[in-house]
Amino acid sequence: MPDHLHMLVEGLAPDARFRPMVTFAKQRLAVVAPCRLWQRGYYERVLRTDEHTLVVSAYILANPVRAGLVSSAHDYPFSFSIEHGKEFG
């Protein structure tokens, strides 16, 4: 999306922590960005046990289509998914 970022992340270790990951991602992306990227806060949501990760990631990847930016999620140049890699890689 042109004015915000959606990320679906999964902690793989029992001691994985969300906030340090966000801090790291912000620092890394700030190095390559030509302008200021971040607002003060962010919205986080934990998936419920009945929500499937692939369904949620497909919903996120379809956001540019729902916003009218592209006709197919495959056409949006800023989409990336490891799980949907063959489709979006």
Secondary structure, 3 states (H helix, E strand, C coil): CCCCCCCCCCCCCCCCCHHHHHHHHHHHHHHHCCCCCCCCCCCCCCCCCCCCHHHHHHHHHCHHHHCCCCCCHHHCCCCCCCCCHHHHC
